[in-house]
């Protein structure tokens, strides 16, 4: 499970969030984040989906933490490398 320890933790009330834990994989439902508004809003919703964290909290991330989480999210949604020899095209 990929994790990102926040360099700038977020405190909401008495709760402090100092790490975001991502699922090991993305689903097709996670890609619905791209049905949101602009690119930043899409990224916020994608990270929220992959971490189980409310988008409102993701929106409060320091920009450096946000960019690091974006990199993790992009790794989870990128196409798998395929070995051409193992493709079944029949």
N, C-alpha and C positions, 0 to 999 in steps of 0.2 A: 504494500500500500504506500504510494508516494506521499510524503509529508513535506510541508514547508513551514519551518519555524519562523514566525514573524519577527523581523528585525524591529518592527514598530507595533507591539501588541495593541489590541483594541480593547478598551474598557467600556462596557455598557452596563450601567448601574453597578452592581457588585460583582459582575462577571467579567473576567478578563480572558480574551482569546489570544493565545500566544502561539498556536500551531493550527494549520489547516491540514486535514487529512483527506486525501483524494481516494476515490475508488480505484481499483486496479485496471478498470476498463470503462469505456464510454458505451452508451447505448444509443440506438436511433432516437429515442426520446430526448436524449441530451442535446441532439442536434436541433431540436425545436427552439433552442435558445437563439438560433440564427433567424427565427421569424420575428424577433424583437426589433426595436428601432435601429439606431446606428451601431457602428462597430464596437464602441466601448460598452454600450448597453448589452450587446450580444455577448461580449466577453464576460461581463459581470454575471449574466444569467447562466452562462456555461460553467463558470467556476462555482457558482452557487449550486447548480445541479450536481456537479462532480464531487462536491465536498459536503453536501447536505446542509449548507449554511444559507440563511436568508440573503437574498440579493441586497437588501438594505445594509446588511453588515459588510458584505463584499465591497459595496460602494464606499465604505469608510476606510478601506485598506490604504496604507501609504503607497504612493505610486511605485516605489521600488519593490514592495511586497506584491503589489498588483501585477507588475510585469513578470516577476518570478513565477507567480501562480499561473499567469497566462502561458508561460513557456511549458509548464507542467501539463496544462490543459491541452495545448497544441500537440504535445507528444502523445497524449491519450487518444486524440481524434485523427492523427495522421494515418494514412493508409499503411498497412503492413507491407514489409518488403516481401516480394514474391520471388521464389526461385522458378525461373522460366521452365526448367526441366520437369518440375512437379505439377505444372498446370495441366488439367484435364480439359481438353477442348473438343471432346467428342460429342 
